[in-house]
Amino acid sequence: HHRAELVVDALKMAAGRGALKEGCIAHSDRGSEYTSGEYRSLIRELKLRQSMGRTGSCYDNAAAESFFGLLKAEIGTTVWES
């Protein structure tokens, strides 16, 4: 499920909506989708700054990991009507 296409499309969508400013930091883990040439090229094209957490360090993004862990625990696989 780790495809560069998904994150590249999401980044293009955000850029198309004016949600990204030059110099904005794009922080991620070291997943293959974020280290792909396609993603890195788009980061350069959009004049963003790429930042990655350290390998094997869960503390780099602890707040976000905690939030999404709680979110998954609360809603699980709930399917919404809308």
C-alpha positions in Angstrom: 0.0 0.0 0.0 3.0 2.3 0.1 2.7 4.0 -3.3 4.3 7.3 -4.1 1.3 8.1 -6.4 -1.0 8.6 -3.3 1.2 11.1 -1.5 2.2 12.9 -4.8 -1.5 13.3 -5.7 -2.3 14.6 -2.2 0.6 17.1 -2.3 -0.6 18.3 -5.8 -4.1 18.7 -4.5 -2.9 20.7 -1.5 -0.8 22.9 -3.8 -3.7 23.4 -6.2 -5.8 24.7 -3.4 -3.2 27.2 -2.4 -2.6 25.4 0.9 1.2 25.3 0.5 3.6 28.3 0.6 7.2 28.3 -0.7 9.5 27.2 2.1 6.8 25.2 3.9 8.2 22.1 5.6 6.9 18.7 4.5 7.7 16.4 7.4 7.3 12.6 7.0 8.7 9.3 8.1 11.2 7.4 5.9 8.5 5.4 4.1 9.3 4.4 0.5 6.6 6.7 -0.8 8.3 9.8 0.8 11.8 8.8 -0.4 10.7 8.1 -4.0 12.2 10.2 -6.8 8.7 11.4 -7.9 7.8 12.7 -4.4 11.2 14.4 -3.9 11.1 16.0 -7.3 7.6 17.5 -6.6 8.9 18.8 -3.2 11.7 20.6 -5.1 9.3 21.8 -7.8 7.0 23.3 -5.2 9.9 24.9 -3.4 9.1 23.1 -0.2 11.6 21.8 2.4 11.6 18.1 3.0 12.1 16.8 6.6 12.2 13.2 7.7 12.1 11.6 11.1 15.1 9.6 12.2 15.1 5.9 11.5 13.7 3.8 14.3 12.8 6.8 16.5 9.1 6.8 17.4 9.7 10.0 19.5 10.2 12.2 16.5 6.5 12.2 15.8 5.1 11.0 19.1 2.1 13.5 19.3 0.8 12.6 15.9 1.3 8.9 16.5 -0.6 9.1 19.8 -3.5 11.1 18.2 -3.9 8.6 15.3 -3.6 5.7 17.7 -6.5 7.1 19.8 -8.5 7.9 16.7 -8.2 4.4 15.4 -9.1 3.0 18.8 -12.2 5.2 19.0 -13.7 4.8 15.5 -12.0 1.6 14.4 -13.5 0.6 11.1 -16.8 2.6 11.4 -18.5 3.3 8.1 -20.3 6.6 8.0 -23.4 7.3 6.0 -22.2 10.5 4.4 
